[in-house]
Structure formats: C-alpha cells, structure tokens
C-alpha cells in the first residue's frame, strides 16, 4: 500500500514549560509579564496547569495516535540559584519523563525554551561573560540526572528568535532594541548549542542532541538592488548563520526545523519586516500562510547533512477548518520533500494545546486541543485528522478517513 511517510516516522505535538505549566515565578518571563511597560498583553498565571495534569495530558495525546512528544524543562525550577540544583524539581521532571515514556511516546526534551532563571538574567543573560559556561553546567546536570529518559535532547529553541525578539525588537525580555547586541547574542547562542552538545554527550552518551531553529521563508518586499541586498543580510542573520554554523564534532546529531510562514524584509521598515502583501492569507498572529515554503526550507536545512525533524509547525486560528487546511498544505509539502530525497524523520505540530503565547498572551489558538477556563481539555477535529494521517502514513485520510489504497 502506498505511504506518504515512512513506517517509522515520528508523529506528535510540542509544548514548552512556561507556556503550559503555570507558576514559573522565578524566571525572566514572569518578571517581564508583570512589568508596567511590558509588551506582554497578560501574565501567564496558572497557564493550563500541565505541571499537575501532565500524565492525563500525555495519555490523551497517545490516544490521538502520537508516538512522540516535545516538551521543555524549566531551567529556573531546576537551578533556582547559581549552582544550586533543586532535587525536588529534578524529581518532578523525572516523574514527567517517566510518565511520557510509559505511554510509549518518544521524548524530545528542550533544555532552553526562551525562559531564563531570574538570577541568570540579572547577570546579563546571554550577554553575561560566562553565559555559555553556566548554561553548559546546567545541561550537564540535567543530562546526568535525566539522560536515560531523554532519547532526543534539544539544546536551544529558536536561537534566532531569542536574539531578534529580545535584543532587536524589544518584544521579549530583556526588551532591548540594539542592532549590535542582536547579532552578538545570536552568535553566543550558537556557541551555547555547541557547548551544550558536548555537556550532554559527556553525561548521557545515549541521548541524541539537536538544535531547533525557526526558519521563515524570507523574501524582499521590493525588487530593487537595495531590497535584494537587505534580503541577503537578513537571510544570513536569521537562517544561514545557524545552518552553516552547525559544524565540528559538537554540532549535534539531528536538526529541528520550525516553520510557520513567509516573511518579507524591508530595509526602509523600522521593524526590518513588511506586512504581507494585500490578499495574502494570514493567521491570528498576522503571519502569512505559505505551505510551499516548508518544502523549500526542508531542502535548505538538508544541506547540513543532518537528519531533520519538523519540531514546530502550526497556525493560530479560532477556525479549526483553517487548521485542517494548514495541516493539509504543510504535510503535503513535507511529504513532497521526502519524495525528493530529504531525510525528514518526524513531524511535531505546534502546539498540543491552546496555551500561553508569550507576549500575545492567551488570544492566539495554536492547539490541537482546546482548554476551557476550568482547565478541561477539548479535542478539536484537526487532532483527529492528524491522528488518521499518523495511523495510515498517508495524506488521503486527512479529511475523510478513507483508507483505500
């Protein structure tokens, strides 16, 4: 029978600790959310209480046909003060990862997903003189304690977006708008990835390490020399720097590709980006929907020579039929890349649940599963559609459940 995806393909969805756990009071994001002049629309609060509901959440995802799940560990819980590691926090995450393993889902564990311990941020965050060394120490401790439960380890989530949003746009903490520091932090985070790979391998040789990069399809808004030159600059700073920088013995074992949209760059814009052209389909976030871009990006990422996993891809929308269309287009693009020889081994949708979306708060709905005010979970039709594809390995079952060959 024809399959669009290999029989051993990994299927699942992703979360991050701060977006779903609730009560992460000791990190820089909690401070940022509560600052008077913050770009954040609202605080994270109790989030969706995944901190207490993880076992039932994992069981639900497994029922939906997922055989993999991506989540993150909250650094500020594990290391609440410099060099002081919490045994109770490590024990909590041991229970979480054991529960995940018990469902039969493969864990992708992210060590740094945007949030920093308050003390680390106070020392300068990623601008601190010993930032890379301190991060590697944390990674080594986690790998030594939990490595047997972490088959896949993601060192850093979206280093480009940490640098861009936090140090150039001021949209995330530390809310700086400095074009020099933006570039410096991006390179520091690439160094942090390499250091983390070495630390994890030393403590847990069986864990496979990787970097998760957000790779938008960038395009110049104007067809003129200045526009094309600026496009080349932005392409280097957001995409090529990170892909071409994955060299040497500590580059990792795999690469996470995170794709959401096409973006137009504009040297005349104060934000460096232009709004999508009129008539372009956009999401709740104002992001341009462009499924073909995922195929292009997968080919570009394949140039690293690393096995690829789509570790995030999804749409913010209240209309689940739009999510179904988005899945259809982007899974089709993924299947096409596989047919063309790209080594894609898994697809993890963003996100498992409607959750806290950083500075945008709770308004954008990315989840396969809705969460009511009382924290009850409601499975959306798109989740069942993805489950059908995962079970059959074929795209033709996405919309109607057909299993004819």
N, C-alpha and C positions, 0 to 999 in steps of 0.2 A: 504494500500500500504506500502511496506517495506520502512523504512527510516534508513539511517546510522547515522543520527544526530537528536537529539530531535527537536521538532517543535519550541521550544522557544530558540534554540541555537542562540548565537550572532555571526555574521559574519562581518568582516571588515578588516581594514588595519591600520597601525600605521605610525606616523611621530614623529619627535621631533623638537622643536622650532629652535634650531641653525642650523639644517640640512636643513630647508625649508624656514625660514622666510627671512633671509638676514639682513645685517646691525646690527648684535648684537655686537656692538663695545665696550661694557662695561663689557665684561666677559673675563675669563682667556683663553678661547679658541681663541678669536680674537688675544690676545697677543701672544699666542703660535704659531698660524699660521704665524704670521709676524716676529717671532724671527729668527735670522740668522742661528742658529744651530738647528732649529726645525726639528722633524721627519715628520712634516706635508708637504705633497707634494705641496699644494697650499692653498691659503686663501679661505674662504667661500664666501666672497663678498656679492652679492645680493642673493645668493642661488637660489631658484626657485620663489622668490617673493611671497611666500604664505602669507606674512604679509598683502599684499594688495589683494590677489586673493583668500582668504580663502572661501568666500561664493560660488564662482563658483567651487572651488575645492570640497567643500562638496556636492554641487548639482551633480557633476559628479560622485562622489563615491556613492551617493544614487541611481543614475541611474544604477549603476553597481551592485545593489542588496545588498549593505552594510546596515546593521541595527545598526552598532556600529562603532566607530572610536576612536582611541587612539592618543592623541596629548600631547604636554607638554607646560607648561608656562615657559617663560624665566625669571628666578629669577632676573637677572641683570637689566631688564626693570622695574620690579615691585618694587624692592628695590635698587635704584641706588646708595645709600649711606647708611651707617649703621643706621637702624631705621627710614629711610626716605622713605616713600612709595609713589609711583607715582600714583596720581589719574587718570592721562590720560592713563597710562599703564593698570591699573585695568579696566578702562572703555573700552579700546581696547579689552581685553580678555573677558569682559562681552559681547561685540558685537560678538566676535568669538564664544563663547559658546552658545549664543542665536541663532546665525545662524545655528550652529550644531543641537541644539535641534529642531529648526524649520523644519529641513529636516526629523525629525523622527529618527535620529540615536542616539544611547546611547553613552554618552561621558565617556571615560576612560582618566582622566586628570592626567598627571605625573607632580609632583611638582619639582623634581630634575632629569634632564636627562643630566648628565655629566658636564654641564657648571656651573661655579660659578661666582658670581659678582666679579669684579676685586678687590674690597676692601676686600671681604671675603678671596680671595686667598692671598692677601698681608698680612693678619693677620695670615697666616699659613694654610689656607684651612681647611681640615679635621683634621689637626694636631693642630689647634688652641685650646687653653684651654676651650673656651666657644662655640666651633663649634656646638655642639648638641643643646644648648640652643638657639643660634642665628637662626639655621635652624628651630627649633620649632616655634619661634616667626614669622618667615616668613610664615610657614604653617598655623598658627593660623589666620594671617591676610588674607591670600588668602581664607581660608575656611569661614571666617566671611563675606567676600565681595562677594564670588562667589559660596559658598557651594550649593545653590539651583540649580545651573547649573552643578554640578559635582556629578552625581549619583555614579560614581566609581572614587576613588582617589588612584593613585599610588604614594607612598611616595618617593621612591628612585628607579631609574632604574639601574639594574645590579651593586649592590654594589661590587660584586667580581671583576668585570672588571674595575671599578673605581680604586680599590686598586691595582690590578695586573698591568694594563697598565700604571697607573700614578706613582706608588710608587716602582715597582719592575722592570718593563721592560723599563721605560722611554719613552714609545711610545705615551703617552698622558700627558698633564700637571698634576702635576708640573714637570714631566720629571726626577723623582728620580729613583735610582736603589738600593734600600735599603731593604734587606730581613726582617729586624726588623720592619721598618715602614709599609711595605706591610701588615703584619699581624695586626699591630695596627690599621691601617686605616680601614681594613675590619671589625674589631670589633666595631670601632667607628660608622661606617655606619649602622651596625645592631642596635646599640643604637639609632642612629638618626631616624631609622624607627619607633622604639617603641615610641620615643618622639613625632614624627610627628603624629602617630595614635592618641595619647592622645590629641594633639593640635587640630587636625581636628574634632575629635568626640566632643570636648568641644564646638567648634564654629559651627559645622554643623552636628548634630546627624544623619541626614538622609543620609549622604554620607557614602558609604561603602569603607573602606580603605584596601589597599593591598600592597605587596612588589612584584616587578618584578625582578626575578633572572635569569641570564643566566646559564643554566645547561648543559654543554657539557657532552657527554658520554666519560669518561676518561678510558684509558687502558694503562697498562705498555708496553713499547716497547720491553722489554726483559723479558723472562720467567725465572727469577732467584730471589733469596731472596732479593737482593738489589732493583731490579726493582719493586717487589711487595710491599716492604716496602715504597718505594718512592711514589708508586701509592696510598697507603693508606694515606700518608701525604697530597698529593695534593687533593685527594678526600675529605678529611676533610676541607682543607682550601678553596676550591672552591665551594663545594656542601654541605657537611654535616653541616658545621658551620652555614650556613644560614637557612637551613631547620630545623635542630634541635634547632636553636635559636629562632624559632617562637613559643614562649611560653608566658604564662601570659595574663593578661587582655588586654594589648595593642599590641597583636601580629597581629591584623588585622582581616578582615572578609573574605578575599579571597587571593589567591596566583597566581601571574602571572608567567607562565613558558615560558622561552625563549630558544629555542633550534635551533641550526644551524648545529652541526657537532659532529663527533667523533674526539677526540684528544688523541695522545699518549704521555705519560710523560716519561722523561728520566733523571735520576739523573746525567748522565755524560754530559748533554747538558747545555751550558751556558744560554740558554733560558728556561730551565726546560722542554721543549717540543721537540718532534722529528717530522720530516716531516712525512706525511703519507707514508705507505709502497708503493713501486712501483706498479703501476697498479690501485691504488685507485682513483676513480673518485673525482675530486676536482673542486672548483669554481674559479672565478676570484681572490678571496682572498686567494686561496691555501687551502681552508677548505675542509675536507673530507666529502663527501655526504654519509650519513648513516641513512636512514629513520627509520629503526627499533629502533635506539637509542631514538627516541622521545617516542615510546611506553614504553621503559624501564624507561626513565626519568619521564614520567607521573605517572607510578606506584610508583617510589621513592618519588615524590612530594606528592602523595596521602597520604603518611604516616603522613603528617602533620595534616590530618583531615580537611583541608580547601577546599572549592570549588576551582577548578582550571580553569583558562583561559589561553589559549596559547596566550600570548600577543606579541610575536615576533616569526616568523619562515619564512625563505626565503633564496633565493640564489642570489649571484652576478653573472650575466652572460649576455653576449650580445645576446645569442641564446635563444629566448623565448620558443623554444621546450624543452630546458633543464629545464626552469622554470615550464613548464607543467608537465614534469616528476617528478620534485621535489615536486610540489603540490600533484600529484597523490600518491607518496610514503608516504609523511608526513601526508596527510589527511587520507590515509588508516591506518597508524599507530595510529592516533588519534581515528578513528572510532573503531579500534580493542580494544584500551584501554577502550573506553566507553562500548563496549560489555562485557568487563571483569570486569565491575563494577566501573571504575574510574569516579569520578564526574567532568567531563570536560564540561564547560558550554559555551565556546566560542572559536573562532579562529580568531586572528587578524594578518594578514600577514605583514611581513616586506619586502618591505615597500609599501606605497601607490604610491609613486613617485620615480623615479630616483632622487637622491639628493646628498648632500654633505656627504661623508662617512668618516668624521673625518680625521685622518692622511692620509688616502688613497685618499682624495680629491674626484673628480667627476668621476674618472675612473670606479669604480665598479657600475654595474647597478643592483640594487635590486628591482626596481619599477615594479608595475603592469601597471604603466602609465609612458611613456617616456616624457621628457621635452626638447623641442628644444631650440636653442640659444636665440630665441625671447620669450621664456617662454610659448609658446603654448604647450598644452598637447596633447599627442597621446596615445590612449588606446591600450594596447597590447592584442593579442589573449588570453593570460593567464588570463587577467582580466575578459574577457567574460566567460572563462571556470569556474573560481571561482564563478562568478555570477550564472551560471547554477546550481552548487552544492548548493549554498546558497538558491536558489529558491526551489529546489526539496528536499533538505536534503539527497541527495543520491549521491554516488560516480560514479555510472554508467553513469551519464550525463556529467562528466568532459570533456571527449574527443569528444563525438559525438552528444551531445544534446538529446540523446534518453531519452524518458520519459515512456518507457514501464515498467510495474511492474514485 
